[in-house]
Amino acid sequence: MTHHVLNQKSPAQGLLRLLLVAALFTLSACGALRPTPTQAPTLYLLAGLPGPVATPASGAAVTPPLPTLLVTPTRAASGFDSQRIIYVRDDQTLAFFAHSEWVDPPARMLGHLLVAALDHTGAFGPVVLTPAGVSGDLRLDTQIIRLQQNFHNTPSRVQFSLRAYLTDEKTRRVLAWHEFSAEADATSDNAQAGVTAANQVVQEVLAQLALFVASASRLPPTD
């Protein structure tokens, strides 16, 4: 008599099945561990002045040759030297918006804006953005002290402070220095409204600084 064994699996078939189950489990685990795609940050620019800066009044007309003004790259205080858009809720902590950044560090963007604002005064010959060591008549050094959106107040306010030094390149004497500050309310408590307010205060400070530097460059030398 012949006997037939039904549904009997060979050892090879059982091993294959175990391998398939293990592979499916591994793929499922990898999918669960795979990081979720991160949101690309929105990038923002600092804007320049909307128009020419007024030239300071003087008793006598300025005659050529006008001085060459060297504008060194702007530096930034610690914590303000990155692309991160900064806000504060207390006096000790700097915080950053998660999905919004400057397209470049503000100090780097500010250099070209300074050149444009100073050139519009008409008080100088060439106004050149250049590293230290290049020859010229006058040199302007600047440093960002703070550029932040302050949530202490309602509505939040954007605060910008910039320190500037004007130096006679021939004598290495500081002719004048000043710290400029401006604040503006943000229309909303978010990064986009903060950037709009930041551009407003930057324009205000640039106008103040350009007028100050143009006036200081005309002061008679002192012993």
Secondary structure, 3 states (H helix, E strand, C coil): CCCCCCCCCCHHHHHHHHHHHHHHHHHHHHHHHCCCCCCCCEEECCCCCCCCCCCCCCCCCCCCCCCCEEECCCEECCCCCCCEEEEECCCCCEEEEEEEEECCCHHHHHHHHHHHHHHHCCCCCCEEECCCCCCCCEEEEEEEEEEEEECCCCCCEEEEEEEEEEEECCCCEEEEEEEEEEEEECCCCCHHHHHHHHHHHHHHHHHHHHHHHHHHCCCCCCC
